[in-house]
């Protein structure tokens, strides 16, 4: 495996990482590893972990809490 922190070294973006507790394919622990790698590079990262029942497909479902989170993050972006 590679060095996740090194993979993000050249990044210049702000990041939003959303994990779903019921996701067995991409666990919240893996998302937390990504957050750590971003923070190792002093990058701006927002992390949210949501309770859902739809597992890996949660981001595809109608979920008011998830949609409100995404809306708030997108509205906070300055262009």
N, CA, C and O atoms as a CHARMM CRD file, in Angstrom:
* protein
*
  316
    1    1 UNK  N      0.84600  -1.19600   0.00000 PROA 1      0.00000
    2    1 UNK  CA     0.00000   0.00000   0.00000 PROA 1      0.00000
    3    1 UNK  C      0.87400   1.23600   0.00000 PROA 1      0.00000
    4    1 UNK  O      2.03900   1.19300   0.39400 PROA 1      0.00000
    5    2 UNK  N      0.29900   2.33000  -0.44400 PROA 2      0.00000
    6    2 UNK  CA     1.04100   3.57500  -0.52900 PROA 2      0.00000
    7    2 UNK  C      0.87500   4.42700   0.70800 PROA 2      0.00000
    8    2 UNK  O      0.21100   4.04800   1.67300 PROA 2      0.00000
    9    3 UNK  N      1.48700   5.57100   0.65200 PROA 3      0.00000
   10    3 UNK  CA     1.42800   6.53700   1.74100 PROA 3      0.00000
   11    3 UNK  C      0.29900   7.51800   1.44200 PROA 3      0.00000
   12    3 UNK  O      0.41600   8.36100   0.55300 PROA 3      0.00000
   13    4 UNK  N     -0.79900   7.39900   2.19700 PROA 4      0.00000
   14    4 UNK  CA    -1.97500   8.22600   1.94400 PROA 4      0.00000
   15    4 UNK  C     -1.66800   9.70400   2.12500 PROA 4      0.00000
   16    4 UNK  O     -2.14400  10.52900   1.34600 PROA 4      0.00000
   17    5 UNK  N     -0.88300  10.05200   3.13400 PROA 5      0.00000
   18    5 UNK  CA    -0.52400  11.45800   3.34000 PROA 5      0.00000
   19    5 UNK  C      0.24500  11.99900   2.13800 PROA 5      0.00000
   20    5 UNK  O      0.01000  13.12600   1.70200 PROA 5      0.00000
   21    6 UNK  N      1.15600  11.20000   1.60800 PROA 6      0.00000
   22    6 UNK  CA     1.92600  11.63000   0.43500 PROA 6      0.00000
   23    6 UNK  C      1.02800  11.81400  -0.77400 PROA 6      0.00000
   24    6 UNK  O      1.27800  12.68100  -1.61100 PROA 6      0.00000
   25    7 UNK  N     -0.01300  11.00600  -0.87000 PROA 7      0.00000
   26    7 UNK  CA    -0.92600  11.10400  -2.00800 PROA 7      0.00000
   27    7 UNK  C     -1.63000  12.45300  -2.05600 PROA 7      0.00000
   28    7 UNK  O     -1.99500  12.92700  -3.13200 PROA 7      0.00000
   29    8 UNK  N     -1.82100  13.07100  -0.90000 PROA 8      0.00000
   30    8 UNK  CA    -2.51800  14.36400  -0.83800 PROA 8      0.00000
   31    8 UNK  C     -1.56500  15.55400  -0.76600 PROA 8      0.00000
   32    8 UNK  O     -2.02000  16.69300  -0.66100 PROA 8      0.00000
   33    9 UNK  N     -0.27400  15.31900  -0.81900 PROA 9      0.00000
   34    9 UNK  CA     0.70400  16.38700  -0.61500 PROA 9      0.00000
   35    9 UNK  C      0.52200  17.56800  -1.56200 PROA 9      0.00000
   36    9 UNK  O      0.70600  18.71500  -1.15200 PROA 9      0.00000
   37   10 UNK  N      0.17100  17.31600  -2.79800 PROA 10     0.00000
   38   10 UNK  CA     0.05200  18.40000  -3.78700 PROA 10     0.00000
   39   10 UNK  C     -1.34500  19.01400  -3.83600 PROA 10     0.00000
   40   10 UNK  O     -1.57900  19.94900  -4.60100 PROA 10     0.00000
   41   11 UNK  N     -2.26700  18.50600  -3.03800 PROA 11     0.00000
   42   11 UNK  CA    -3.65500  18.99700  -3.07900 PROA 11     0.00000
   43   11 UNK  C     -3.73400  20.44700  -2.63300 PROA 11     0.00000
   44   11 UNK  O     -2.97800  20.89000  -1.76800 PROA 11     0.00000
   45   12 UNK  N     -4.65600  21.17200  -3.23300 PROA 12     0.00000
   46   12 UNK  CA    -4.85100  22.58200  -2.90000 PROA 12     0.00000
   47   12 UNK  C     -6.31000  22.89600  -2.58500 PROA 12     0.00000
   48   12 UNK  O     -6.66200  24.05500  -2.36700 PROA 12     0.00000
   49   13 UNK  N     -7.14200  21.89000  -2.56000 PROA 13     0.00000
   50   13 UNK  CA    -8.58400  22.07500  -2.37300 PROA 13     0.00000
   51   13 UNK  C     -8.97400  21.99900  -0.90200 PROA 13     0.00000
   52   13 UNK  O     -8.18500  21.58200  -0.05300 PROA 13     0.00000
   53   14 UNK  N    -10.19700  22.40600  -0.62200 PROA 14     0.00000
   54   14 UNK  CA   -10.83600  22.12500   0.65600 PROA 14     0.00000
   55   14 UNK  C    -11.63700  20.84900   0.46100 PROA 14     0.00000
   56   14 UNK  O    -12.10400  20.57100  -0.64300 PROA 14     0.00000
   57   15 UNK  N    -11.80000  20.07500   1.52200 PROA 15     0.00000
   58   15 UNK  CA   -12.42700  18.76900   1.39700 PROA 15     0.00000
   59   15 UNK  C    -13.60400  18.62000   2.34300 PROA 15     0.00000
   60   15 UNK  O    -13.59200  19.12700   3.46400 PROA 15     0.00000
   61   16 UNK  N    -14.61900  17.91600   1.87000 PROA 16     0.00000
   62   16 UNK  CA   -15.73200  17.45900   2.69100 PROA 16     0.00000
   63   16 UNK  C    -15.72400  15.94200   2.60700 PROA 16     0.00000
   64   16 UNK  O    -15.85100  15.37200   1.52300 PROA 16     0.00000
   65   17 UNK  N    -15.57600  15.29200   3.75200 PROA 17     0.00000
   66   17 UNK  CA   -15.60700  13.83800   3.82900 PROA 17     0.00000
   67   17 UNK  C    -16.85600  13.46400   4.61300 PROA 17     0.00000
   68   17 UNK  O    -17.01100  13.86500   5.76700 PROA 17     0.00000
   69   18 UNK  N    -17.74700  12.69800   3.99100 PROA 18     0.00000
   70   18 UNK  CA   -18.96500  12.25000   4.64700 PROA 18     0.00000
   71   18 UNK  C    -18.92400  10.73000   4.72300 PROA 18     0.00000
   72   18 UNK  O    -18.75100  10.05000   3.71100 PROA 18     0.00000
   73   19 UNK  N    -19.08300  10.20700   5.92900 PROA 19     0.00000
   74   19 UNK  CA   -19.11100   8.76100   6.13600 PROA 19     0.00000
   75   19 UNK  C    -20.49500   8.36400   6.64200 PROA 19     0.00000
   76   19 UNK  O    -21.16500   9.12200   7.34200 PROA 19     0.00000
   77   20 UNK  N    -20.89400   7.17100   6.27200 PROA 20     0.00000
   78   20 UNK  CA   -22.16800   6.62200   6.72700 PROA 20     0.00000
   79   20 UNK  C    -21.87200   5.41200   7.61100 PROA 20     0.00000
   80   20 UNK  O    -21.20000   4.47300   7.18400 PROA 20     0.00000
   81   21 UNK  N    -22.37000   5.43900   8.82600 PROA 21     0.00000
   82   21 UNK  CA   -22.05000   4.38000   9.79000 PROA 21     0.00000
   83   21 UNK  C    -22.46200   2.98900   9.31000 PROA 21     0.00000
   84   21 UNK  O    -21.85900   1.99700   9.72200 PROA 21     0.00000
   85   22 UNK  N    -23.46700   2.89700   8.45500 PROA 22     0.00000
   86   22 UNK  CA   -23.92300   1.59000   7.96600 PROA 22     0.00000
   87   22 UNK  C    -23.19000   1.13700   6.70500 PROA 22     0.00000
   88   22 UNK  O    -23.51400   0.08400   6.15600 PROA 22     0.00000
   89   23 UNK  N    -22.21700   1.90500   6.23800 PROA 23     0.00000
   90   23 UNK  CA   -21.48600   1.56100   5.01200 PROA 23     0.00000
   91   23 UNK  C    -20.42200   0.50900   5.32400 PROA 23     0.00000
   92   23 UNK  O    -19.41600   0.81200   5.96600 PROA 23     0.00000
   93   24 UNK  N    -20.64000  -0.70500   4.87900 PROA 24     0.00000
   94   24 UNK  CA   -19.68500  -1.78500   5.13000 PROA 24     0.00000
   95   24 UNK  C    -18.60300  -1.85900   4.05100 PROA 24     0.00000
   96   24 UNK  O    -17.57800  -2.50900   4.25800 PROA 24     0.00000
   97   25 UNK  N    -18.81000  -1.21000   2.91000 PROA 25     0.00000
   98   25 UNK  CA   -17.79700  -1.23400   1.84100 PROA 25     0.00000
   99   25 UNK  C    -16.73900  -0.16300   2.04700 PROA 25     0.00000
  100   25 UNK  O    -15.57000  -0.37800   1.72400 PROA 25     0.00000
  101   26 UNK  N    -17.13200   0.98500   2.57800 PROA 26     0.00000
  102   26 UNK  CA   -16.20400   2.09100   2.79700 PROA 26     0.00000
  103   26 UNK  C    -16.50200   2.62800   4.19700 PROA 26     0.00000
  104   26 UNK  O    -17.26300   3.58100   4.36600 PROA 26     0.00000
  105   27 UNK  N    -15.90400   2.01100   5.16700 PROA 27     0.00000
  106   27 UNK  CA   -16.24100   2.26500   6.57100 PROA 27     0.00000
  107   27 UNK  C    -15.85100   3.67400   7.01900 PROA 27     0.00000
  108   27 UNK  O    -14.97400   4.30100   6.42600 PROA 27     0.00000
  109   28 UNK  N    -16.50800   4.16000   8.06300 PROA 28     0.00000
  110   28 UNK  CA   -16.10800   5.45100   8.63900 PROA 28     0.00000
  111   28 UNK  C    -14.63500   5.46600   9.05400 PROA 28     0.00000
  112   28 UNK  O    -13.99100   6.51300   8.99800 PROA 28     0.00000
  113   29 UNK  N    -14.10200   4.32900   9.46500 PROA 29     0.00000
  114   29 UNK  CA   -12.68400   4.27900   9.84000 PROA 29     0.00000
  115   29 UNK  C    -11.79800   4.63200   8.64600 PROA 29     0.00000
  116   29 UNK  O    -10.78800   5.31700   8.80700 PROA 29     0.00000
  117   30 UNK  N    -12.16000   4.17700   7.47100 PROA 30     0.00000
  118   30 UNK  CA   -11.38400   4.50800   6.26600 PROA 30     0.00000
  119   30 UNK  C    -11.49900   6.00000   5.96400 PROA 30     0.00000
  120   30 UNK  O    -10.51800   6.64100   5.58800 PROA 30     0.00000
  121   31 UNK  N    -12.68200   6.53800   6.12700 PROA 31     0.00000
  122   31 UNK  CA   -12.85500   7.98200   5.92800 PROA 31     0.00000
  123   31 UNK  C    -12.01200   8.77000   6.92100 PROA 31     0.00000
  124   31 UNK  O    -11.44600   9.80700   6.57400 PROA 31     0.00000
  125   32 UNK  N    -11.92800   8.28500   8.14600 PROA 32     0.00000
  126   32 UNK  CA   -11.10900   8.95300   9.16500 PROA 32     0.00000
  127   32 UNK  C     -9.62500   8.89400   8.80800 PROA 32     0.00000
  128   32 UNK  O     -8.88000   9.82400   9.11900 PROA 32     0.00000
  129   33 UNK  N     -9.18700   7.81500   8.15900 PROA 33     0.00000
  130   33 UNK  CA    -7.80100   7.74700   7.68100 PROA 33     0.00000
  131   33 UNK  C     -7.54400   8.82100   6.62600 PROA 33     0.00000
  132   33 UNK  O     -6.47600   9.43200   6.60300 PROA 33     0.00000
  133   34 UNK  N     -8.51600   9.04700   5.76100 PROA 34     0.00000
  134   34 UNK  CA    -8.38400  10.09100   4.73900 PROA 34     0.00000
  135   34 UNK  C     -8.32100  11.46300   5.40700 PROA 34     0.00000
  136   34 UNK  O     -7.50400  12.30500   5.03100 PROA 34     0.00000
  137   35 UNK  N     -9.18400  11.68400   6.39500 PROA 35     0.00000
  138   35 UNK  CA    -9.17300  12.95400   7.12900 PROA 35     0.00000
  139   35 UNK  C     -7.80200  13.17400   7.75500 PROA 35     0.00000
  140   35 UNK  O     -7.25000  14.27000   7.66000 PROA 35     0.00000
  141   36 UNK  N     -7.24800  12.15000   8.39100 PROA 36     0.00000
  142   36 UNK  CA    -5.92500  12.27600   9.01200 PROA 36     0.00000
  143   36 UNK  C     -4.86900  12.63500   7.97600 PROA 36     0.00000
  144   36 UNK  O     -4.02700  13.49900   8.22300 PROA 36     0.00000
  145   37 UNK  N     -4.90500  11.97800   6.81700 PROA 37     0.00000
  146   37 UNK  CA    -3.93500  12.26700   5.76100 PROA 37     0.00000
  147   37 UNK  C     -4.06100  13.70800   5.27400 PROA 37     0.00000
  148   37 UNK  O     -3.05700  14.36600   5.00000 PROA 37     0.00000
  149   38 UNK  N     -5.29100  14.19300   5.17000 PROA 38     0.00000
  150   38 UNK  CA    -5.49900  15.59400   4.76400 PROA 38     0.00000
  151   38 UNK  C     -4.96400  16.54500   5.82800 PROA 38     0.00000
  152   38 UNK  O     -4.30500  17.53500   5.51100 PROA 38     0.00000
  153   39 UNK  N     -5.24900  16.24100   7.08700 PROA 39     0.00000
  154   39 UNK  CA    -4.76300  17.09000   8.17900 PROA 39     0.00000
  155   39 UNK  C     -3.24300  17.03100   8.30000 PROA 39     0.00000
  156   39 UNK  O     -2.61400  18.02600   8.65900 PROA 39     0.00000
  157   40 UNK  N     -2.65100  15.88000   8.00500 PROA 40     0.00000
  158   40 UNK  CA    -1.18100  15.76900   7.99900 PROA 40     0.00000
  159   40 UNK  C     -0.57500  16.78400   7.03800 PROA 40     0.00000
  160   40 UNK  O      0.54800  17.24800   7.23900 PROA 40     0.00000
  161   41 UNK  N     -1.32100  17.12200   5.99800 PROA 41     0.00000
  162   41 UNK  CA    -0.86300  18.09500   4.99800 PROA 41     0.00000
  163   41 UNK  C     -1.40300  19.49400   5.24900 PROA 41     0.00000
  164   41 UNK  O     -1.29600  20.37900   4.39900 PROA 41     0.00000
  165   42 UNK  N     -1.98500  19.67900   6.42800 PROA 42     0.00000
  166   42 UNK  CA    -2.54300  20.97800   6.83700 PROA 42     0.00000
  167   42 UNK  C     -3.57200  21.49900   5.84500 PROA 42     0.00000
  168   42 UNK  O     -3.63600  22.69700   5.57000 PROA 42     0.00000
  169   43 UNK  N     -4.37400  20.58800   5.31400 PROA 43     0.00000
  170   43 UNK  CA    -5.44100  20.96100   4.38800 PROA 43     0.00000
  171   43 UNK  C     -6.73800  21.16500   5.14300 PROA 43     0.00000
  172   43 UNK  O     -6.93000  20.62000   6.23000 PROA 43     0.00000
  173   44 UNK  N     -7.61800  21.94500   4.56800 PROA 44     0.00000
  174   44 UNK  CA    -8.91500  22.20800   5.16800 PROA 44     0.00000
  175   44 UNK  C     -9.83900  21.03400   4.88400 PROA 44     0.00000
  176   44 UNK  O    -10.07200  20.67600   3.73000 PROA 44     0.00000
  177   45 UNK  N    -10.36300  20.43700   5.95700 PROA 45     0.00000
  178   45 UNK  CA   -11.25300  19.28000   5.78700 PROA 45     0.00000
  179   45 UNK  C    -12.40600  19.38100   6.78000 PROA 45     0.00000
  180   45 UNK  O    -12.21800  19.69800   7.95500 PROA 45     0.00000
  181   46 UNK  N    -13.58600  19.10500   6.27900 PROA 46     0.00000
  182   46 UNK  CA   -14.78500  18.99600   7.10300 PROA 46     0.00000
  183   46 UNK  C    -15.19800  17.53700   7.07400 PROA 46     0.00000
  184   46 UNK  O    -15.24900  16.92000   6.01000 PROA 46     0.00000
  185   47 UNK  N    -15.49500  16.98100   8.25300 PROA 47     0.00000
  186   47 UNK  CA   -15.86400  15.57400   8.35600 PROA 47     0.00000
  187   47 UNK  C    -17.22500  15.45000   9.01100 PROA 47     0.00000
  188   47 UNK  O    -17.51200  16.11300  10.00700 PROA 47     0.00000
  189   48 UNK  N    -18.05600  14.59600   8.44300 PROA 48     0.00000
  190   48 UNK  CA   -19.35900  14.29100   9.03500 PROA 48     0.00000
  191   48 UNK  C    -19.57600  12.79000   8.96400 PROA 48     0.00000
  192   48 UNK  O    -19.22100  12.13800   7.98200 PROA 48     0.00000
  193   49 UNK  N    -20.16300  12.25800  10.02100 PROA 49     0.00000
  194   49 UNK  CA   -20.48600  10.83700  10.06700 PROA 49     0.00000
  195   49 UNK  C    -21.96600  10.72600  10.37500 PROA 49     0.00000
  196   49 UNK  O    -22.42600  11.19500  11.41600 PROA 49     0.00000
  197   50 UNK  N    -22.71500  10.10500   9.47100 PROA 50     0.00000
  198   50 UNK  CA   -24.16900  10.07400   9.57600 PROA 50     0.00000
  199   50 UNK  C    -24.69500   8.66500   9.82600 PROA 50     0.00000
  200   50 UNK  O    -24.15300   7.68300   9.31900 PROA 50     0.00000
  201   51 UNK  N    -25.75700   8.58900  10.61400 PROA 51     0.00000
  202   51 UNK  CA   -26.48500   7.33100  10.80800 PROA 51     0.00000
  203   51 UNK  C    -27.47400   7.16800   9.67100 PROA 51     0.00000
  204   51 UNK  O    -28.31300   8.03700   9.43800 PROA 51     0.00000
  205   52 UNK  N    -27.37500   6.05600   8.96600 PROA 52     0.00000
  206   52 UNK  CA   -28.31300   5.74000   7.89500 PROA 52     0.00000
  207   52 UNK  C    -28.55900   4.23800   7.90500 PROA 52     0.00000
  208   52 UNK  O    -27.86500   3.49700   8.60200 PROA 52     0.00000
  209   53 UNK  N    -29.52800   3.79300   7.14800 PROA 53     0.00000
  210   53 UNK  CA   -29.81900   2.36100   7.07300 PROA 53     0.00000
  211   53 UNK  C    -29.51800   1.78600   5.69300 PROA 53     0.00000
  212   53 UNK  O    -29.75200   0.60100   5.46000 PROA 53     0.00000
  213   54 UNK  N    -29.00900   2.59700   4.78300 PROA 54     0.00000
  214   54 UNK  CA   -28.83800   2.16900   3.39400 PROA 54     0.00000
  215   54 UNK  C    -27.41000   1.79200   3.02900 PROA 54     0.00000
  216   54 UNK  O    -27.10200   1.60100   1.85200 PROA 54     0.00000
  217   55 UNK  N    -26.54000   1.68300   4.01800 PROA 55     0.00000
  218   55 UNK  CA   -25.17800   1.23600   3.75100 PROA 55     0.00000
  219   55 UNK  C    -24.44500   2.09300   2.73900 PROA 55     0.00000
  220   55 UNK  O    -24.50300   3.32200   2.77100 PROA 55     0.00000
  221   56 UNK  N    -23.74800   1.40500   1.83300 PROA 56     0.00000
  222   56 UNK  CA   -22.90300   2.08700   0.84900 PROA 56     0.00000
  223   56 UNK  C    -23.68800   3.00400  -0.07900 PROA 56     0.00000
  224   56 UNK  O    -23.12600   3.96100  -0.61200 PROA 56     0.00000
  225   57 UNK  N    -24.96400   2.73600  -0.28100 PROA 57     0.00000
  226   57 UNK  CA   -25.78800   3.53600  -1.19600 PROA 57     0.00000
  227   57 UNK  C    -26.46300   4.72300  -0.52100 PROA 57     0.00000
  228   57 UNK  O    -27.30800   5.37700  -1.13300 PROA 57     0.00000
  229   58 UNK  N    -26.11300   5.00900   0.70700 PROA 58     0.00000
  230   58 UNK  CA   -26.79400   6.06800   1.45700 PROA 58     0.00000
  231   58 UNK  C    -26.77400   7.41500   0.74400 PROA 58     0.00000
  232   58 UNK  O    -27.74900   8.16400   0.80200 PROA 58     0.00000
  233   59 UNK  N    -25.67400   7.72200   0.07600 PROA 59     0.00000
  234   59 UNK  CA   -25.57800   9.02200  -0.60300 PROA 59     0.00000
  235   59 UNK  C    -26.53300   9.12900  -1.78400 PROA 59     0.00000
  236   59 UNK  O    -26.77200  10.22600  -2.29000 PROA 59     0.00000
  237   60 UNK  N    -27.08000   8.00400  -2.22700 PROA 60     0.00000
  238   60 UNK  CA   -28.01800   8.00300  -3.34500 PROA 60     0.00000
  239   60 UNK  C    -29.47400   8.16900  -2.91300 PROA 60     0.00000
  240   60 UNK  O    -30.35000   8.42600  -3.73900 PROA 60     0.00000
  241   61 UNK  N    -29.71700   8.02200  -1.63100 PROA 61     0.00000
  242   61 UNK  CA   -31.08000   8.00800  -1.11500 PROA 61     0.00000
  243   61 UNK  C    -31.53800   9.40800  -0.69300 PROA 61     0.00000
  244   61 UNK  O    -30.72400  10.30700  -0.48300 PROA 61     0.00000
  245   62 UNK  N    -32.83300   9.56600  -0.57900 PROA 62     0.00000
  246   62 UNK  CA   -33.39700  10.81900  -0.08100 PROA 62     0.00000
  247   62 UNK  C    -33.22000  10.81700   1.43900 PROA 62     0.00000
  248   62 UNK  O    -33.84600  10.03400   2.15300 PROA 62     0.00000
  249   63 UNK  N    -32.36000  11.70500   1.90800 PROA 63     0.00000
  250   63 UNK  CA   -32.07800  11.80600   3.33900 PROA 63     0.00000
  251   63 UNK  C    -31.95100  13.29400   3.66000 PROA 63     0.00000
  252   63 UNK  O    -30.94400  13.91200   3.31600 PROA 63     0.00000
  253   64 UNK  N    -32.94600  13.87000   4.30700 PROA 64     0.00000
  254   64 UNK  CA   -32.93300  15.30900   4.56600 PROA 64     0.00000
  255   64 UNK  C    -31.69400  15.79600   5.32500 PROA 64     0.00000
  256   64 UNK  O    -31.18900  16.88200   5.04200 PROA 64     0.00000
  257   65 UNK  N    -31.20600  15.01400   6.27200 PROA 65     0.00000
  258   65 UNK  CA   -30.02600  15.42700   7.03600 PROA 65     0.00000
  259   65 UNK  C    -28.79100  15.49300   6.12900 PROA 65     0.00000
  260   65 UNK  O    -28.03400  16.46400   6.16900 PROA 65     0.00000
  261   66 UNK  N    -28.59800  14.46000   5.31800 PROA 66     0.00000
  262   66 UNK  CA   -27.47900  14.43100   4.38300 PROA 66     0.00000
  263   66 UNK  C    -27.58200  15.58500   3.37800 PROA 66     0.00000
  264   66 UNK  O    -26.59900  16.27700   3.11300 PROA 66     0.00000
  265   67 UNK  N    -28.77300  15.77800   2.82800 PROA 67     0.00000
  266   67 UNK  CA   -28.95100  16.85700   1.84300 PROA 67     0.00000
  267   67 UNK  C    -28.73000  18.22900   2.46800 PROA 67     0.00000
  268   67 UNK  O    -28.17000  19.11600   1.82400 PROA 67     0.00000
  269   68 UNK  N    -29.15900  18.41700   3.70900 PROA 68     0.00000
  270   68 UNK  CA   -28.93300  19.69600   4.39800 PROA 68     0.00000
  271   68 UNK  C    -27.43900  19.91500   4.62800 PROA 68     0.00000
  272   68 UNK  O    -26.94000  21.03100   4.47700 PROA 68     0.00000
  273   69 UNK  N    -26.73400  18.85600   4.98900 PROA 69     0.00000
  274   69 UNK  CA   -25.28300  18.94600   5.17900 PROA 69     0.00000
  275   69 UNK  C    -24.59000  19.34900   3.88600 PROA 69     0.00000
  276   69 UNK  O    -23.75400  20.25300   3.87500 PROA 69     0.00000
  277   70 UNK  N    -24.94400  18.67000   2.79600 PROA 70     0.00000
  278   70 UNK  CA   -24.33900  18.98900   1.49700 PROA 70     0.00000
  279   70 UNK  C    -24.66500  20.41500   1.06600 PROA 70     0.00000
  280   70 UNK  O    -23.79800  21.13700   0.57500 PROA 70     0.00000
  281   71 UNK  N    -25.92200  20.81400   1.25500 PROA 71     0.00000
  282   71 UNK  CA   -26.34100  22.16700   0.87600 PROA 71     0.00000
  283   71 UNK  C    -25.55100  23.21800   1.65300 PROA 71     0.00000
  284   71 UNK  O    -25.06600  24.19100   1.07600 PROA 71     0.00000
  285   72 UNK  N    -25.42600  23.01700   2.96200 PROA 72     0.00000
  286   72 UNK  CA   -24.69800  23.97600   3.79500 PROA 72     0.00000
  287   72 UNK  C    -23.23400  24.05800   3.37900 PROA 72     0.00000
  288   72 UNK  O    -22.66600  25.14900   3.32000 PROA 72     0.00000
  289   73 UNK  N    -22.62900  22.92700   3.09300 PROA 73     0.00000
  290   73 UNK  CA   -21.22300  22.94000   2.67400 PROA 73     0.00000
  291   73 UNK  C    -21.06700  23.65700   1.33600 PROA 73     0.00000
  292   73 UNK  O    -20.18600  24.50300   1.18200 PROA 73     0.00000
  293   74 UNK  N    -21.91300  23.32400   0.37900 PROA 74     0.00000
  294   74 UNK  CA   -21.81200  23.94000  -0.94800 PROA 74     0.00000
  295   74 UNK  C    -22.05600  25.45000  -0.88300 PROA 74     0.00000
  296   74 UNK  O    -21.41200  26.21900  -1.59700 PROA 74     0.00000
  297   75 UNK  N    -22.98300  25.86600  -0.03000 PROA 75     0.00000
  298   75 UNK  CA   -23.26200  27.29700   0.10800 PROA 75     0.00000
  299   75 UNK  C    -22.13000  28.04700   0.80300 PROA 75     0.00000
  300   75 UNK  O    -22.03100  29.26800   0.69000 PROA 75     0.00000
  301   76 UNK  N    -21.27500  27.31300   1.52500 PROA 76     0.00000
  302   76 UNK  CA   -20.16700  27.96300   2.22300 PROA 76     0.00000
  303   76 UNK  C    -18.96300  28.20200   1.31100 PROA 76     0.00000
  304   76 UNK  O    -18.02100  28.89700   1.69100 PROA 76     0.00000
  305   77 UNK  N    -18.99600  27.62900   0.11700 PROA 77     0.00000
  306   77 UNK  CA   -17.87800  27.76700  -0.80200 PROA 77     0.00000
  307   77 UNK  C    -17.89300  29.14600  -1.43600 PROA 77     0.00000
  308   77 UNK  O    -18.89900  29.58000  -1.99800 PROA 77     0.00000
  309   78 UNK  N    -16.76500  29.82000  -1.33500 PROA 78     0.00000
  310   78 UNK  CA   -16.63600  31.14800  -1.95500 PROA 78     0.00000
  311   78 UNK  C    -16.02300  30.98600  -3.32400 PROA 78     0.00000
  312   78 UNK  O    -15.04300  30.26200  -3.50000 PROA 78     0.00000
  313   79 UNK  N    -16.60600  31.66300  -4.29000 PROA 79     0.00000
  314   79 UNK  CA   -16.06600  31.61000  -5.66100 PROA 79     0.00000
  315   79 UNK  C    -15.40100  32.91400  -6.01400 PROA 79     0.00000
  316   79 UNK  O    -14.88700  33.06400  -7.12200 PROA 79     0.00000
